[in-house]
Each structure stands twice: as C-alpha cells, then as structure tokens.
Amino acid sequence: MNLSFMKSEEQQHPQYRKDREIVDTLLKEENTDYNLAELARLKIRYRGFPGATDIQDDLKEVLAKWQLTEEKLYEKTRQIHHNGKVYKKHNNDQEDWF
C-alpha cells in the first residue's frame, strides 16, 4: 500500500520571497523599533503556517540573538505602535501586515 500521498508537504507562502529578504536583513541588523515591528509581524504571519520552516527557524534565531521571548517582543512592539507609526517613515503605500 502506497502511503506517500499522506506525506506532509510544506506550503509556499505567497509572500515568501519578500519575507525571506526581510528575515535575512533582521539576521544581520540590530533590534531597532522598525526591526522589532518587522519581527513581530512576521512571527504572527508564519504562526501555524505549514511551511517556510527556514523562515520560522530564522525568526526564532533572531529572537534568541536579540535575547527576547515572543512575549517580550510583543510587549515591546505594542509600546512601539502605541507611541507612533513605525512604518510611516518607510513610505509603504501598501499595507503588508497581514
């Protein structure tokens, strides 16, 4: 009996290519307000997503590098967003937070 159809296959996220570039940047840079917001946004986007395990692993690596827990990251980014528009200076015409 061939059970290969039951093998779990990873899905490709529609924003993968763009997100991969952002994650590569986060791995190289420091934890600025903008980078913290990007990390939180991507953690939420890929939470429970059945694929992009490389991105998910690298997001965990960034958290560890910046010595943050997910809870602390969200606490910081809530404060960042409360204080002002972190994305405003980056002039994004298209919202990409979902």
SEFIZA-3560 file (N, C-alpha, C; in Angstrom, 3 decimals):
REM SEFIZA-3560
<numar><xx>0.833</xx><yy>-1.175</yy><zz>0.000</zz><atom>N</atom></numar>
<numar><xx>0.000</xx><yy>0.000</yy><zz>0.000</zz><atom>CA</atom></numar>
<numar><xx>0.885</xx><yy>1.248</yy><zz>0.000</zz><atom>C</atom></numar>
<numar><xx>0.654</xx><yy>2.148</yy><zz>-0.923</zz><atom>N</atom></numar>
<numar><xx>1.458</xx><yy>3.360</yy><zz>-1.052</zz><atom>CA</atom></numar>
<numar><xx>0.814</xx><yy>4.484</yy><zz>-0.243</zz><atom>C</atom></numar>
<numar><xx>1.518</xx><yy>4.913</yy><zz>0.799</zz><atom>N</atom></numar>
<numar><xx>1.000</xx><yy>5.980</yy><zz>1.653</zz><atom>CA</atom></numar>
<numar><xx>1.701</xx><yy>7.308</yy><zz>1.404</zz><atom>C</atom></numar>
<numar><xx>2.373</xx><yy>7.436</yy><zz>0.289</zz><atom>N</atom></numar>
<numar><xx>3.117</xx><yy>8.663</yy><zz>0.014</zz><atom>CA</atom></numar>
<numar><xx>2.210</xx><yy>9.882</yy><zz>-0.082</zz><atom>C</atom></numar>
<numar><xx>0.946</xx><yy>9.675</yy><zz>-0.433</zz><atom>N</atom></numar>
<numar><xx>0.022</xx><yy>10.806</yy><zz>-0.509</zz><atom>CA</atom></numar>
<numar><xx>-0.226</xx><yy>11.416</yy><zz>0.863</zz><atom>C</atom></numar>
<numar><xx>0.078</xx><yy>10.693</yy><zz>1.935</zz><atom>N</atom></numar>
<numar><xx>-0.145</xx><yy>11.194</yy><zz>3.287</zz><atom>CA</atom></numar>
<numar><xx>1.053</xx><yy>11.995</yy><zz>3.800</zz><atom>C</atom></numar>
<numar><xx>2.131</xx><yy>11.991</yy><zz>3.036</zz><atom>N</atom></numar>
<numar><xx>3.328</xx><yy>12.714</yy><zz>3.455</zz><atom>CA</atom></numar>
<numar><xx>3.003</xx><yy>14.203</yy><zz>3.576</zz><atom>C</atom></numar>
<numar><xx>3.426</xx><yy>14.780</yy><zz>4.657</zz><atom>N</atom></numar>
<numar><xx>3.180</xx><yy>16.207</yy><zz>4.888</zz><atom>CA</atom></numar>
<numar><xx>4.082</xx><yy>17.028</yy><zz>3.977</zz><atom>C</atom></numar>
<numar><xx>3.470</xx><yy>17.862</yy><zz>3.174</zz><atom>N</atom></numar>
<numar><xx>4.246</xx><yy>18.714</yy><zz>2.288</zz><atom>CA</atom></numar>
<numar><xx>4.135</xx><yy>20.154</yy><zz>2.741</zz><atom>C</atom></numar>
<numar><xx>5.249</xx><yy>20.856</yy><zz>2.671</zz><atom>N</atom></numar>
<numar><xx>5.252</xx><yy>22.258</yy><zz>3.049</zz><atom>CA</atom></numar>
<numar><xx>4.573</xx><yy>23.106</yy><zz>1.989</zz><atom>C</atom></numar>
<numar><xx>3.838</xx><yy>24.091</yy><zz>2.452</zz><atom>N</atom></numar>
<numar><xx>3.219</xx><yy>25.037</yy><zz>1.538</zz><atom>CA</atom></numar>
<numar><xx>4.158</xx><yy>26.215</yy><zz>1.318</zz><atom>C</atom></numar>
<numar><xx>4.036</xx><yy>26.831</yy><zz>0.163</zz><atom>N</atom></numar>
<numar><xx>4.802</xx><yy>28.036</yy><zz>-0.165</zz><atom>CA</atom></numar>
<numar><xx>3.934</xx><yy>29.255</yy><zz>0.167</zz><atom>C</atom></numar>
<numar><xx>4.409</xx><yy>30.104</yy><zz>1.032</zz><atom>N</atom></numar>
<numar><xx>3.639</xx><yy>31.310</yy><zz>1.380</zz><atom>CA</atom></numar>
<numar><xx>3.743</xx><yy>32.303</yy><zz>0.231</zz><atom>C</atom></numar>
<numar><xx>2.640</xx><yy>32.988</yy><zz>-0.115</zz><atom>N</atom></numar>
<numar><xx>2.662</xx><yy>33.942</yy><zz>-1.231</zz><atom>CA</atom></numar>
<numar><xx>3.654</xx><yy>35.086</yy><zz>-1.041</zz><atom>C</atom></numar>
<numar><xx>3.978</xx><yy>35.414</yy><zz>0.199</zz><atom>N</atom></numar>
<numar><xx>4.927</xx><yy>36.499</yy><zz>0.480</zz><atom>CA</atom></numar>
<numar><xx>6.337</xx><yy>35.984</yy><zz>0.778</zz><atom>C</atom></numar>
<numar><xx>6.598</xx><yy>34.706</yy><zz>0.494</zz><atom>N</atom></numar>
<numar><xx>7.860</xx><yy>34.085</yy><zz>0.891</zz><atom>CA</atom></numar>
<numar><xx>9.092</xx><yy>34.860</yy><zz>0.426</zz><atom>C</atom></numar>
<numar><xx>9.164</xx><yy>35.177</yy><zz>-0.832</zz><atom>N</atom></numar>
<numar><xx>10.378</xx><yy>35.798</yy><zz>-1.384</zz><atom>CA</atom></numar>
<numar><xx>10.677</xx><yy>37.141</yy><zz>-0.698</zz><atom>C</atom></numar>
<numar><xx>9.651</xx><yy>37.951</yy><zz>-0.569</zz><atom>N</atom></numar>
<numar><xx>9.807</xx><yy>39.256</yy><zz>0.084</zz><atom>CA</atom></numar>
<numar><xx>10.160</xx><yy>39.079</yy><zz>1.565</zz><atom>C</atom></numar>
<numar><xx>9.484</xx><yy>38.143</yy><zz>2.219</zz><atom>N</atom></numar>
<numar><xx>9.740</xx><yy>37.900</yy><zz>3.637</zz><atom>CA</atom></numar>
<numar><xx>11.135</xx><yy>37.349</yy><zz>3.869</zz><atom>C</atom></numar>
<numar><xx>11.611</xx><yy>36.511</yy><zz>2.956</zz><atom>N</atom></numar>
<numar><xx>12.957</xx><yy>35.940</yy><zz>3.088</zz><atom>CA</atom></numar>
<numar><xx>14.008</xx><yy>37.054</yy><zz>3.117</zz><atom>C</atom></numar>
<numar><xx>13.815</xx><yy>38.057</yy><zz>2.264</zz><atom>N</atom></numar>
<numar><xx>14.743</xx><yy>39.193</yy><zz>2.236</zz><atom>CA</atom></numar>
<numar><xx>14.714</xx><yy>39.955</yy><zz>3.558</zz><atom>C</atom></numar>
<numar><xx>13.524</xx><yy>40.138</yy><zz>4.103</zz><atom>N</atom></numar>
<numar><xx>13.390</xx><yy>40.850</yy><zz>5.378</zz><atom>CA</atom></numar>
<numar><xx>14.063</xx><yy>40.058</yy><zz>6.494</zz><atom>C</atom></numar>
<numar><xx>13.840</xx><yy>38.759</yy><zz>6.526</zz><atom>N</atom></numar>
<numar><xx>14.446</xx><yy>37.923</yy><zz>7.560</zz><atom>CA</atom></numar>
<numar><xx>15.967</xx><yy>37.955</yy><zz>7.447</zz><atom>C</atom></numar>
<numar><xx>16.487</xx><yy>37.899</yy><zz>6.229</zz><atom>N</atom></numar>
<numar><xx>17.939</xx><yy>37.977</yy><zz>6.041</zz><atom>CA</atom></numar>
<numar><xx>18.485</xx><yy>39.292</yy><zz>6.593</zz><atom>C</atom></numar>
<numar><xx>17.739</xx><yy>40.362</yy><zz>6.415</zz><atom>N</atom></numar>
<numar><xx>18.140</xx><yy>41.664</yy><zz>6.956</zz><atom>CA</atom></numar>
<numar><xx>18.099</xx><yy>41.637</yy><zz>8.479</zz><atom>C</atom></numar>
<numar><xx>17.043</xx><yy>41.074</yy><zz>9.045</zz><atom>N</atom></numar>
<numar><xx>16.924</xx><yy>41.006</yy><zz>10.503</zz><atom>CA</atom></numar>
<numar><xx>18.073</xx><yy>40.216</yy><zz>11.124</zz><atom>C</atom></numar>
<numar><xx>18.509</xx><yy>39.177</yy><zz>10.442</zz><atom>N</atom></numar>
<numar><xx>19.618</xx><yy>38.369</yy><zz>10.953</zz><atom>CA</atom></numar>
<numar><xx>20.917</xx><yy>39.170</yy><zz>11.037</zz><atom>C</atom></numar>
<numar><xx>21.057</xx><yy>40.197</yy><zz>10.214</zz><atom>N</atom></numar>
<numar><xx>22.288</xx><yy>40.989</yy><zz>10.146</zz><atom>CA</atom></numar>
<numar><xx>22.248</xx><yy>42.255</yy><zz>11.000</zz><atom>C</atom></numar>
<numar><xx>21.033</xx><yy>42.763</yy><zz>11.266</zz><atom>N</atom></numar>
<numar><xx>20.909</xx><yy>44.077</yy><zz>11.893</zz><atom>CA</atom></numar>
<numar><xx>20.579</xx><yy>43.988</yy><zz>13.376</zz><atom>C</atom></numar>
<numar><xx>20.532</xx><yy>45.148</yy><zz>14.007</zz><atom>N</atom></numar>
<numar><xx>20.209</xx><yy>45.264</yy><zz>15.423</zz><atom>CA</atom></numar>
<numar><xx>18.709</xx><yy>45.404</yy><zz>15.622</zz><atom>C</atom></numar>
<numar><xx>18.280</xx><yy>45.397</yy><zz>16.872</zz><atom>N</atom></numar>
<numar><xx>16.855</xx><yy>45.444</yy><zz>17.192</zz><atom>CA</atom></numar>
<numar><xx>16.335</xx><yy>46.875</yy><zz>17.322</zz><atom>C</atom></numar>
<numar><xx>16.247</xx><yy>47.555</yy><zz>16.201</zz><atom>N</atom></numar>
<numar><xx>15.641</xx><yy>48.882</yy><zz>16.151</zz><atom>CA</atom></numar>
<numar><xx>14.121</xx><yy>48.733</yy><zz>16.279</zz><atom>C</atom></numar>
<numar><xx>13.419</xx><yy>49.838</yy><zz>16.489</zz><atom>N</atom></numar>
<numar><xx>11.959</xx><yy>49.781</yy><zz>16.565</zz><atom>CA</atom></numar>
<numar><xx>11.373</xx><yy>49.168</yy><zz>15.297</zz><atom>C</atom></numar>
<numar><xx>11.878</xx><yy>49.608</yy><zz>14.155</zz><atom>N</atom></numar>
<numar><xx>11.372</xx><yy>49.080</yy><zz>12.885</zz><atom>CA</atom></numar>
<numar><xx>11.619</xx><yy>47.573</yy><zz>12.781</zz><atom>C</atom></numar>
<numar><xx>12.825</xx><yy>47.133</yy><zz>13.127</zz><atom>N</atom></numar>
<numar><xx>13.146</xx><yy>45.709</yy><zz>13.031</zz><atom>CA</atom></numar>
<numar><xx>12.347</xx><yy>44.878</yy><zz>14.020</zz><atom>C</atom></numar>
<numar><xx>12.101</xx><yy>45.409</yy><zz>15.204</zz><atom>N</atom></numar>
<numar><xx>11.259</xx><yy>44.704</yy><zz>16.170</zz><atom>CA</atom></numar>
<numar><xx>9.839</xx><yy>44.543</yy><zz>15.625</zz><atom>C</atom></numar>
<numar><xx>9.323</xx><yy>45.602</yy><zz>15.017</zz><atom>N</atom></numar>
<numar><xx>7.979</xx><yy>45.544</yy><zz>14.435</zz><atom>CA</atom></numar>
<numar><xx>7.924</xx><yy>44.530</yy><zz>13.297</zz><atom>C</atom></numar>
<numar><xx>8.953</xx><yy>44.498</yy><zz>12.477</zz><atom>N</atom></numar>
<numar><xx>9.009</xx><yy>43.533</yy><zz>11.376</zz><atom>CA</atom></numar>
<numar><xx>9.075</xx><yy>42.102</yy><zz>11.903</zz><atom>C</atom></numar>
<numar><xx>9.890</xx><yy>41.885</yy><zz>12.929</zz><atom>N</atom></numar>
<numar><xx>10.000</xx><yy>40.552</yy><zz>13.517</zz><atom>CA</atom></numar>
<numar><xx>8.654</xx><yy>40.093</yy><zz>14.072</zz><atom>C</atom></numar>
<numar><xx>7.976</xx><yy>40.961</yy><zz>14.801</zz><atom>N</atom></numar>
<numar><xx>6.669</xx><yy>40.615</yy><zz>15.361</zz><atom>CA</atom></numar>
<numar><xx>5.656</xx><yy>40.327</yy><zz>14.254</zz><atom>C</atom></numar>
<numar><xx>5.655</xx><yy>41.158</yy><zz>13.222</zz><atom>N</atom></numar>
<numar><xx>4.724</xx><yy>40.986</yy><zz>12.106</zz><atom>CA</atom></numar>
<numar><xx>4.939</xx><yy>39.633</yy><zz>11.427</zz><atom>C</atom></numar>
<numar><xx>6.200</xx><yy>39.280</yy><zz>11.214</zz><atom>N</atom></numar>
<numar><xx>6.488</xx><yy>38.008</yy><zz>10.552</zz><atom>CA</atom></numar>
<numar><xx>6.231</xx><yy>36.809</yy><zz>11.462</zz><atom>C</atom></numar>
<numar><xx>6.485</xx><yy>36.958</yy><zz>12.765</zz><atom>N</atom></numar>
<numar><xx>6.163</xx><yy>35.879</yy><zz>13.703</zz><atom>CA</atom></numar>
<numar><xx>4.672</xx><yy>35.583</yy><zz>13.657</zz><atom>C</atom></numar>
<numar><xx>3.855</xx><yy>36.629</yy><zz>13.603</zz><atom>N</atom></numar>
<numar><xx>2.406</xx><yy>36.448</yy><zz>13.531</zz><atom>CA</atom></numar>
<numar><xx>2.006</xx><yy>35.836</yy><zz>12.194</zz><atom>C</atom></numar>
<numar><xx>2.593</xx><yy>36.320</yy><zz>11.115</zz><atom>N</atom></numar>
<numar><xx>2.249</xx><yy>35.812</yy><zz>9.782</zz><atom>CA</atom></numar>
<numar><xx>2.510</xx><yy>34.311</yy><zz>9.657</zz><atom>C</atom></numar>
<numar><xx>3.621</xx><yy>33.850</yy><zz>10.187</zz><atom>N</atom></numar>
<numar><xx>4.016</xx><yy>32.458</yy><zz>9.997</zz><atom>CA</atom></numar>
<numar><xx>3.600</xx><yy>31.542</yy><zz>11.149</zz><atom>C</atom></numar>
<numar><xx>2.917</xx><yy>32.082</yy><zz>12.149</zz><atom>N</atom></numar>
<numar><xx>2.438</xx><yy>31.258</yy><zz>13.265</zz><atom>CA</atom></numar>
<numar><xx>1.446</xx><yy>30.224</yy><zz>12.730</zz><atom>C</atom></numar>
<numar><xx>1.791</xx><yy>28.963</yy><zz>12.917</zz><atom>N</atom></numar>
<numar><xx>0.911</xx><yy>27.887</yy><zz>12.483</zz><atom>CA</atom></numar>
<numar><xx>0.921</xx><yy>27.612</yy><zz>10.991</zz><atom>C</atom></numar>
<numar><xx>1.748</xx><yy>28.323</yy><zz>10.241</zz><atom>N</atom></numar>
<numar><xx>1.798</xx><yy>28.108</yy><zz>8.792</zz><atom>CA</atom></numar>
<numar><xx>2.525</xx><yy>26.799</yy><zz>8.497</zz><atom>C</atom></numar>
<numar><xx>1.941</xx><yy>25.934</yy><zz>7.674</zz><atom>N</atom></numar>
<numar><xx>2.539</xx><yy>24.625</yy><zz>7.388</zz><atom>CA</atom></numar>
<numar><xx>3.590</xx><yy>24.684</yy><zz>6.292</zz><atom>C</atom></numar>
<numar><xx>4.615</xx><yy>25.461</yy><zz>6.514</zz><atom>N</atom></numar>
<numar><xx>5.682</xx><yy>25.593</yy><zz>5.533</zz><atom>CA</atom></numar>
<numar><xx>6.618</xx><yy>26.704</yy><zz>5.932</zz><atom>C</atom></numar>
<numar><xx>7.523</xx><yy>27.051</yy><zz>5.036</zz><atom>N</atom></numar>
<numar><xx>8.506</xx><yy>28.105</yy><zz>5.273</zz><atom>CA</atom></numar>
<numar><xx>9.242</xx><yy>27.867</yy><zz>6.588</zz><atom>C</atom></numar>
<numar><xx>9.609</xx><yy>26.629</yy><zz>6.834</zz><atom>N</atom></numar>
<numar><xx>10.274</xx><yy>26.305</yy><zz>8.105</zz><atom>CA</atom></numar>
<numar><xx>11.611</xx><yy>27.021</yy><zz>8.230</zz><atom>C</atom></numar>
<numar><xx>12.261</xx><yy>27.321</yy><zz>7.109</zz><atom>N</atom></numar>
<numar><xx>13.523</xx><yy>28.059</yy><zz>7.181</zz><atom>CA</atom></numar>
<numar><xx>13.286</xx><yy>29.455</yy><zz>7.746</zz><atom>C</atom></numar>
<numar><xx>12.223</xx><yy>30.113</yy><zz>7.295</zz><atom>N</atom></numar>
<numar><xx>11.901</xx><yy>31.436</yy><zz>7.822</zz><atom>CA</atom></numar>
<numar><xx>11.523</xx><yy>31.334</yy><zz>9.298</zz><atom>C</atom></numar>
<numar><xx>10.693</xx><yy>30.369</yy><zz>9.644</zz><atom>N</atom></numar>
<numar><xx>10.277</xx><yy>30.211</yy><zz>11.032</zz><atom>CA</atom></numar>
<numar><xx>11.483</xx><yy>29.955</yy><zz>11.945</zz><atom>C</atom></numar>
<numar><xx>12.411</xx><yy>29.128</yy><zz>11.495</zz><atom>N</atom></numar>
<numar><xx>13.622</xx><yy>28.852</yy><zz>12.278</zz><atom>CA</atom></numar>
<numar><xx>14.485</xx><yy>30.109</yy><zz>12.422</zz><atom>C</atom></numar>
<numar><xx>14.599</xx><yy>30.870</yy><zz>11.343</zz><atom>N</atom></numar>
<numar><xx>15.414</xx><yy>32.084</yy><zz>11.395</zz><atom>CA</atom></numar>
<numar><xx>14.775</xx><yy>33.163</yy><zz>12.270</zz><atom>C</atom></numar>
<numar><xx>13.457</xx><yy>33.214</yy><zz>12.308</zz><atom>N</atom></numar>
<numar><xx>12.787</xx><yy>34.162</yy><zz>13.202</zz><atom>CA</atom></numar>
<numar><xx>13.077</xx><yy>33.808</yy><zz>14.660</zz><atom>C</atom></numar>
<numar><xx>13.106</xx><yy>32.518</yy><zz>14.973</zz><atom>N</atom></numar>
<numar><xx>13.483</xx><yy>32.077</yy><zz>16.324</zz><atom>CA</atom></numar>
<numar><xx>14.928</xx><yy>32.466</yy><zz>16.629</zz><atom>C</atom></numar>
<numar><xx>15.783</xx><yy>32.351</yy><zz>15.619</zz><atom>N</atom></numar>
<numar><xx>17.192</xx><yy>32.710</yy><zz>15.785</zz><atom>CA</atom></numar>
<numar><xx>17.343</xx><yy>34.201</yy><zz>16.074</zz><atom>C</atom></numar>
<numar><xx>16.577</xx><yy>35.035</yy><zz>15.389</zz><atom>N</atom></numar>
<numar><xx>16.623</xx><yy>36.481</yy><zz>15.630</zz><atom>CA</atom></numar>
<numar><xx>16.160</xx><yy>36.781</yy><zz>17.051</zz><atom>C</atom></numar>
<numar><xx>15.088</xx><yy>36.144</yy><zz>17.493</zz><atom>N</atom></numar>
<numar><xx>14.621</xx><yy>36.323</yy><zz>18.873</zz><atom>CA</atom></numar>
<numar><xx>15.735</xx><yy>36.005</yy><zz>19.866</zz><atom>C</atom></numar>
<numar><xx>16.397</xx><yy>34.892</yy><zz>19.650</zz><atom>N</atom></numar>
<numar><xx>17.477</xx><yy>34.479</yy><zz>20.545</zz><atom>CA</atom></numar>
<numar><xx>18.651</xx><yy>35.465</yy><zz>20.488</zz><atom>C</atom></numar>
<numar><xx>19.003</xx><yy>35.895</yy><zz>19.291</zz><atom>N</atom></numar>
<numar><xx>20.106</xx><yy>36.844</yy><zz>19.106</zz><atom>CA</atom></numar>
<numar><xx>19.837</xx><yy>38.141</yy><zz>19.859</zz><atom>C</atom></numar>
<numar><xx>18.595</xx><yy>38.586</yy><zz>19.825</zz><atom>N</atom></numar>
<numar><xx>18.213</xx><yy>39.831</yy><zz>20.494</zz><atom>CA</atom></numar>
<numar><xx>17.789</xx><yy>39.596</yy><zz>21.941</zz><atom>C</atom></numar>
<numar><xx>17.952</xx><yy>38.365</yy><zz>22.413</zz><atom>N</atom></numar>
<numar><xx>17.651</xx><yy>37.966</yy><zz>23.790</zz><atom>CA</atom></numar>
<numar><xx>16.225</xx><yy>38.344</yy><zz>24.198</zz><atom>C</atom></numar>
<numar><xx>15.275</xx><yy>37.940</yy><zz>23.344</zz><atom>N</atom></numar>
<numar><xx>13.863</xx><yy>38.218</yy><zz>23.587</zz><atom>CA</atom></numar>
<numar><xx>13.061</xx><yy>36.929</yy><zz>23.581</zz><atom>C</atom></numar>
<numar><xx>12.011</xx><yy>36.921</yy><zz>24.370</zz><atom>N</atom></numar>
<numar><xx>10.993</xx><yy>35.894</yy><zz>24.240</zz><atom>CA</atom></numar>
<numar><xx>9.932</xx><yy>36.458</yy><zz>23.319</zz><atom>C</atom></numar>
<numar><xx>9.056</xx><yy>35.606</yy><zz>22.820</zz><atom>N</atom></numar>
<numar><xx>7.969</xx><yy>36.094</yy><zz>21.974</zz><atom>CA</atom></numar>
<numar><xx>7.085</xx><yy>37.071</yy><zz>22.768</zz><atom>C</atom></numar>
<numar><xx>6.838</xx><yy>36.740</yy><zz>24.027</zz><atom>N</atom></numar>
<numar><xx>6.017</xx><yy>37.598</yy><zz>24.880</zz><atom>CA</atom></numar>
<numar><xx>6.646</xx><yy>38.985</yy><zz>25.032</zz><atom>C</atom></numar>
<numar><xx>7.946</xx><yy>39.030</yy><zz>25.277</zz><atom>N</atom></numar>
<numar><xx>8.641</xx><yy>40.311</yy><zz>25.428</zz><atom>CA</atom></numar>
<numar><xx>8.652</xx><yy>41.092</yy><zz>24.110</zz><atom>C</atom></numar>
<numar><xx>8.809</xx><yy>40.395</yy><zz>22.996</zz><atom>N</atom></numar>
<numar><xx>8.764</xx><yy>41.038</yy><zz>21.682</zz><atom>CA</atom></numar>
<numar><xx>7.429</xx><yy>41.740</yy><zz>21.486</zz><atom>C</atom></numar>
<numar><xx>6.329</xx><yy>41.038</yy><zz>21.763</zz><atom>N</atom></numar>
<numar><xx>5.009</xx><yy>41.633</yy><zz>21.562</zz><atom>CA</atom></numar>
<numar><xx>4.756</xx><yy>42.779</yy><zz>22.537</zz><atom>C</atom></numar>
<numar><xx>5.282</xx><yy>42.662</yy><zz>23.734</zz><atom>N</atom></numar>
<numar><xx>5.161</xx><yy>43.760</yy><zz>24.702</zz><atom>CA</atom></numar>
<numar><xx>5.860</xx><yy>45.008</yy><zz>24.163</zz><atom>C</atom></numar>
<numar><xx>7.078</xx><yy>44.827</yy><zz>23.663</zz><atom>N</atom></numar>
<numar><xx>7.837</xx><yy>45.958</yy><zz>23.110</zz><atom>CA</atom></numar>
<numar><xx>7.144</xx><yy>46.560</yy><zz>21.891</zz><atom>C</atom></numar>
<numar><xx>6.646</xx><yy>45.712</yy><zz>21.006</zz><atom>N</atom></numar>
<numar><xx>6.052</xx><yy>46.243</yy><zz>19.774</zz><atom>CA</atom></numar>
<numar><xx>4.699</xx><yy>46.894</yy><zz>20.033</zz><atom>C</atom></numar>
<numar><xx>3.972</xx><yy>46.423</yy><zz>21.026</zz><atom>N</atom></numar>
<numar><xx>2.735</xx><yy>47.130</yy><zz>21.390</zz><atom>CA</atom></numar>
<numar><xx>3.063</xx><yy>48.562</yy><zz>21.821</zz><atom>C</atom></numar>
<numar><xx>4.128</xx><yy>48.711</yy><zz>22.591</zz><atom>N</atom></numar>
<numar><xx>4.548</xx><yy>50.038</yy><zz>23.033</zz><atom>CA</atom></numar>
<numar><xx>5.031</xx><yy>50.885</yy><zz>21.852</zz><atom>C</atom></numar>
<numar><xx>5.770</xx><yy>50.293</yy><zz>20.957</zz><atom>N</atom></numar>
<numar><xx>6.259</xx><yy>50.997</yy><zz>19.763</zz><atom>CA</atom></numar>
<numar><xx>5.078</xx><yy>51.519</yy><zz>18.945</zz><atom>C</atom></numar>
<numar><xx>4.095</xx><yy>50.676</yy><zz>18.711</zz><atom>N</atom></numar>
<numar><xx>2.933</xx><yy>51.082</yy><zz>17.918</zz><atom>CA</atom></numar>
<numar><xx>2.076</xx><yy>52.099</yy><zz>18.661</zz><atom>C</atom></numar>
<numar><xx>2.041</xx><yy>51.995</yy><zz>19.979</zz><atom>N</atom></numar>
<numar><xx>1.292</xx><yy>52.963</yy><zz>20.782</zz><atom>CA</atom></numar>
<numar><xx>1.922</xx><yy>54.359</yy><zz>20.682</zz><atom>C</atom></numar>
<numar><xx>3.248</xx><yy>54.393</yy><zz>20.628</zz><atom>N</atom></numar>
<numar><xx>3.978</xx><yy>55.672</yy><zz>20.595</zz><atom>CA</atom></numar>
<numar><xx>3.931</xx><yy>56.363</yy><zz>19.242</zz><atom>C</atom></numar>
<numar><xx>3.712</xx><yy>55.639</yy><zz>18.183</zz><atom>N</atom></numar>
<numar><xx>3.695</xx><yy>56.269</yy><zz>16.860</zz><atom>CA</atom></numar>
<numar><xx>3.714</xx><yy>55.256</yy><zz>15.748</zz><atom>C</atom></numar>
<numar><xx>3.739</xx><yy>55.765</yy><zz>14.546</zz><atom>N</atom></numar>
<numar><xx>3.699</xx><yy>54.914</yy><zz>13.357</zz><atom>CA</atom></numar>
<numar><xx>5.117</xx><yy>54.531</yy><zz>12.933</zz><atom>C</atom></numar>
<numar><xx>5.499</xx><yy>53.352</yy><zz>13.277</zz><atom>N</atom></numar>
<numar><xx>6.843</xx><yy>52.876</yy><zz>12.968</zz><atom>CA</atom></numar>
<numar><xx>7.046</xx><yy>52.705</yy><zz>11.463</zz><atom>C</atom></numar>
<numar><xx>5.981</xx><yy>52.430</yy><zz>10.724</zz><atom>N</atom></numar>
<numar><xx>6.107</xx><yy>52.205</yy><zz>9.288</zz><atom>CA</atom></numar>
<numar><xx>5.996</xx><yy>53.484</yy><zz>8.476</zz><atom>C</atom></numar>
<numar><xx>5.604</xx><yy>54.563</yy><zz>9.087</zz><atom>N</atom></numar>
<numar><xx>5.370</xx><yy>55.807</yy><zz>8.345</zz><atom>CA</atom></numar>
<numar><xx>6.624</xx><yy>56.289</yy><zz>7.612</zz><atom>C</atom></numar>
<numar><xx>7.766</xx><yy>56.253</yy><zz>8.268</zz><atom>N</atom></numar>
<numar><xx>8.991</xx><yy>56.763</yy><zz>7.649</zz><atom>CA</atom></numar>
<numar><xx>9.512</xx><yy>55.877</yy><zz>6.524</zz><atom>C</atom></numar>
<numar><xx>8.986</xx><yy>54.672</yy><zz>6.421</zz><atom>N</atom></numar>
<numar><xx>9.429</xx><yy>53.775</yy><zz>5.347</zz><atom>CA</atom></numar>
<numar><xx>8.574</xx><yy>53.923</yy><zz>4.101</zz><atom>C</atom></numar>
<numar><xx>7.571</xx><yy>54.779</yy><zz>4.160</zz><atom>N</atom></numar>
<numar><xx>6.769</xx><yy>55.161</yy><zz>2.996</zz><atom>CA</atom></numar>
<numar><xx>6.165</xx><yy>53.979</yy><zz>2.248</zz><atom>C</atom></numar>
<numar><xx>5.633</xx><yy>53.035</yy><zz>2.988</zz><atom>N</atom></numar>
<numar><xx>4.974</xx><yy>51.900</yy><zz>2.346</zz><atom>CA</atom></numar>
<numar><xx>3.576</xx><yy>52.297</yy><zz>1.932</zz><atom>C</atom></numar>
<numar><xx>3.312</xx><yy>52.275</yy><zz>0.641</zz><atom>N</atom></numar>
<numar><xx>1.969</xx><yy>52.568</yy><zz>0.163</zz><atom>CA</atom></numar>
<numar><xx>1.029</xx><yy>51.394</yy><zz>0.408</zz><atom>C</atom></numar>
<numar><xx>1.573</xx><yy>50.210</yy><zz>0.382</zz><atom>N</atom></numar>
<numar><xx>0.771</xx><yy>49.004</yy><zz>0.537</zz><atom>CA</atom></numar>
<numar><xx>0.971</xx><yy>48.452</yy><zz>1.937</zz><atom>C</atom></numar>
<numar><xx>-0.125</xx><yy>48.205</yy><zz>2.620</zz><atom>N</atom></numar>
<numar><xx>-0.016</xx><yy>47.578</yy><zz>3.932</zz><atom>CA</atom></numar>
<numar><xx>0.290</xx><yy>46.107</yy><zz>3.741</zz><atom>C</atom></numar>
<numar><xx>1.274</xx><yy>45.617</yy><zz>4.488</zz><atom>N</atom></numar>
<numar><xx>1.729</xx><yy>44.246</yy><zz>4.322</zz><atom>CA</atom></numar>
<numar><xx>1.788</xx><yy>43.547</yy><zz>5.674</zz><atom>C</atom></numar>
<numar><xx>0.921</xx><yy>43.907</yy><zz>6.589</zz><atom>N</atom></numar>
<numar><xx>0.983</xx><yy>43.332</yy><zz>7.917</zz><atom>CA</atom></numar>
<numar><xx>0.209</xx><yy>42.043</yy><zz>8.057</zz><atom>C</atom></numar>
<numar><xx>-0.650</xx><yy>41.704</yy><zz>7.107</zz><atom>N</atom></numar>
<numar><xx>-1.497</xx><yy>40.518</yy><zz>7.230</zz><atom>CA</atom></numar>
<numar><xx>-0.801</xx><yy>39.275</yy><zz>6.751</zz><atom>C</atom></numar>
//
